[in-house]
């Protein structure tokens, strides 16, 4: 009789253990399914956000290109025609009027150059033909000629054989020009250094200025439109980036773009 009781208790405990184990297995399986569904939903949302970001940036680039061409062809052409008209008046004016005419021609020349620079910035003409590095060199030379700041450009490796997709080249060009613009507007810097190189399978870009810098906590809490554009463009091409700055110590950012993504 006692043996039967022990046997019943044993089977009862065994049955309870089986029920608990089955419940745990069911709970774990259910949680795994929930986690999998949640991960798939997050991946879908990330993909949709990235596709939306690509569409927005593509539309921005199309509009930039259109405006740049209009500026170059229409506004630039109109200014050149006005300059020719003023030249035709040269022999019909007295000395005082010729001085005014010379000032007007100088102003128009400056406007023509400004329009050309703006149109090239909106739609860099050499990017598709000459690639990122040559276009950046031309941009750096343009900035250096203004005497606003000194930009030093360094190539650590032979980059002539590196071929980047046009969208990648355009994204990196926009990022670098935005960084320069931020430095000119906010950093009170006198020098910028850009370094290009190859690290393993990555294109490596380092940008640094000697400006006043800023508190990184401020950037984490509130970033301006310029920095948001930079981050969005780098995320769009799957490039990694790391920003370093502190008050009084300038600004530094390192960018790594996986070259295998260009295949």
C-alpha positions in Angstrom: 0.0 0.0 0.0 2.8 2.4 1.0 4.7 1.4 -2.2 1.6 2.3 -4.3 1.4 5.7 -2.6 5.0 6.4 -3.4 4.5 5.3 -6.9 1.5 7.6 -7.3 3.5 10.5 -5.9 6.4 9.8 -8.2 4.1 9.7 -11.3 2.3 12.8 -10.1 5.6 14.7 -9.7 6.7 13.3 -13.1 3.5 14.4 -14.7 3.7 17.9 -13.1 7.3 18.2 -14.4 6.2 17.2 -17.9 3.4 19.8 -17.8 5.7 22.5 -16.5 8.4 21.6 -19.1 5.8 21.6 -21.9 4.5 25.0 -20.7 8.0 26.4 -20.6 8.8 25.0 -24.1 5.5 26.5 -25.4 6.3 29.8 -23.7 9.8 29.9 -25.1 8.6 29.0 -28.6 5.9 31.6 -28.4 8.4 34.3 -27.3 10.8 33.3 -30.1 7.9 33.7 -32.6 7.0 37.1 -31.1 10.7 38.2 -31.1 11.1 37.0 -34.7 7.9 38.8 -35.8 9.1 42.0 -34.0 12.5 41.8 -35.6 11.0 41.2 -39.1 8.7 44.2 -38.5 11.7 46.4 -37.4 13.7 45.3 -40.5 10.7 46.1 -42.7 10.4 49.5 -41.1 14.1 50.2 -41.5 13.9 49.1 -45.2 10.9 51.3 -45.8 12.6 54.3 -44.1 15.7 53.7 -46.1 13.7 53.5 -49.3 11.9 56.7 -48.4 15.1 58.4 -47.6 16.6 57.3 -50.9 13.5 58.6 -52.7 13.7 62.0 -50.9 17.4 62.4 -51.6 17.0 61.4 -55.2 14.2 63.9 -55.7 16.4 66.6 -54.0 19.3 65.8 -56.4 17.0 66.0 -59.4 15.8 69.4 -58.3 19.3 70.6 -57.5 20.4 69.5 -61.0 17.5 71.3 -62.6 18.1 74.5 -60.7 21.9 74.4 -61.3 21.3 74.0 -65.0 18.8 76.8 -65.1 21.2 79.1 -63.2 24.1 78.3 -65.5 22.2 78.4 -68.8 19.6 81.1 -68.2 20.9 83.4 -65.5 24.5 83.1 -66.5 23.6 83.6 -70.2 21.5 86.7 -69.3 24.3 88.2 -67.3 26.8 87.6 -70.1 24.3 89.3 -72.6 24.1 92.3 -70.2 27.8 92.5 -70.1 28.0 92.6 -73.9 25.4 95.4 -74.0 27.4 97.4 -71.5 30.5 96.9 -73.6 28.7 98.4 -76.6 28.2 101.6 -74.7 31.9 102.1 -73.9 32.6 104.6 -76.7 29.4 106.6 -76.1 30.0 107.7 -72.5 32.1 110.4 -70.8 34.7 109.7 -68.2 32.4 109.7 -65.2 29.9 107.5 -67.0 32.7 105.1 -68.0 33.7 104.8 -64.4 30.2 103.8 -63.5 30.2 101.4 -66.4 33.4 99.8 -65.2 32.0 99.3 -61.7 28.8 97.8 -63.3 30.9 95.4 -65.4 33.0 94.4 -62.4 29.8 93.6 -60.4 28.4 91.6 -63.3 31.7 89.6 -63.6 31.4 88.8 -59.9 27.8 87.7 -60.3 28.7 85.5 -63.3 31.4 83.8 -61.2 29.0 83.4 -58.2 26.3 81.9 -60.4 28.8 79.5 -61.9 30.0 78.4 -58.5 26.4 78.0 -57.2 25.3 76.0 -60.2 28.4 73.7 -60.0 27.7 73.2 -56.3 24.1 72.3 -57.0 25.1 70.0 -59.8 28.8 69.2 -59.9 29.5 68.8 -63.6 32.7 66.7 -63.3 31.4 64.1 -60.8 30.0 61.6 -63.3 33.0 62.0 -65.7 36.0 62.5 -63.5 34.8 60.9 -60.2 34.8 61.9 -56.6 38.5 62.6 -55.9 39.1 64.9 -58.9 35.8 66.8 -58.2 36.8 67.2 -54.6 40.2 68.5 -55.6 38.5 71.1 -57.9 36.2 72.1 -55.0 39.1 72.4 -52.6 41.0 74.6 -55.1 37.9 76.8 -55.5 37.7 77.3 -51.7 41.4 77.9 -51.3 41.2 80.6 -54.0 38.7 82.6 -51.9 41.3 83.0 -49.1 38.6 82.3 -46.5 40.4 79.2 -45.2 43.2 76.8 -46.1 42.2 73.3 -47.1 44.9 70.6 -47.3 44.0 67.5 -49.3 46.0 64.3 -48.8 45.8 60.9 -50.6 47.4 58.1 -48.7 47.0 55.5 -51.4 46.7 55.5 -55.2 42.9 56.0 -55.5 42.8 56.2 -59.3 41.7 52.6 -59.6 38.9 53.0 -57.0 35.6 53.2 -58.8 32.6 54.3 -56.9 28.9 54.3 -58.0 27.7 57.7 -59.0 25.2 57.8 -56.1 28.0 57.0 -53.6 30.3 59.6 -55.1 27.5 62.2 -55.0 26.6 61.3 -51.4 30.2 61.6 -50.2 30.7 64.8 -52.2 27.6 66.3 -50.5 28.8 65.2 -47.1 32.3 66.8 -47.5 31.0 70.0 -48.9 28.4 70.2 -46.1 31.3 69.7 -43.6 33.2 72.5 -45.2 30.2 74.7 -45.1 29.6 73.9 -41.4 33.2 74.8 -40.7 33.0 78.1 -42.5 29.8 79.1 -40.8 30.4 77.9 -37.2 33.9 76.8 -36.4 36.0 80.0 -36.7 38.7 77.7 -38.1 41.7 78.7 -40.2 42.6 75.3 -41.6 40.8 72.1 -42.8 42.5 68.8 -43.5 40.9 66.0 -45.7 42.6 62.6 -45.9 41.6 59.8 -48.4 43.0 56.3 -48.1 42.2 52.6 -48.3 42.0 50.6 -45.1 41.4 46.9 -45.8 38.2 46.7 -47.8 37.1 50.2 -46.9 37.5 53.7 -48.4 38.7 55.8 -45.5 38.0 59.5 -45.3 39.1 61.7 -42.4 38.0 65.4 -42.1 39.4 67.7 -39.4 39.3 71.4 -38.7 41.1 73.5 -36.1 38.0 75.4 -35.1 36.5 76.1 -31.7 34.8 72.6 -31.5 31.7 71.9 -29.5 30.3 69.6 -26.7 29.3 66.2 -28.1 26.4 66.0 -25.7 24.9 69.0 -27.5 25.1 67.1 -30.8 23.5 64.0 -29.3 20.6 66.1 -27.9 20.1 68.5 -30.8 21.8 68.3 -34.3 21.2 70.9 -37.0 19.8 70.3 -40.5 23.4 70.2 -41.9 24.4 67.3 -39.6 21.2 65.5 -40.1 21.8 65.6 -43.9 25.3 64.3 -43.4 24.1 61.4 -41.2 21.3 60.6 -43.6 23.5 60.5 -46.7 26.1 58.3 -45.0 23.4 55.9 -43.7 22.0 55.8 -47.3 25.2 54.3 -48.7 25.9 52.1 -45.6 28.9 54.1 -44.6 30.1 54.0 -41.0 31.2 57.3 -39.4 32.6 58.5 -36.0 32.5 62.1 -34.9 34.9 63.5 -32.3 34.9 67.1 -30.9 35.2 69.0 -27.7 35.2 72.7 -26.9 38.4 74.3 -28.0 39.7 71.2 -29.8 38.2 71.4 -33.3 36.1 68.9 -35.1 37.0 65.5 -36.5 35.0 62.9 -38.4 36.1 59.5 -39.8 34.1 57.9 -42.6 34.5 54.3 -43.7 32.7 53.2 -46.9 32.8 49.4 -47.7 34.2 49.1 -51.2 32.6 45.7 -51.7 29.3 47.5 -51.7 30.4 49.1 -55.0 30.7 45.7 -56.7 
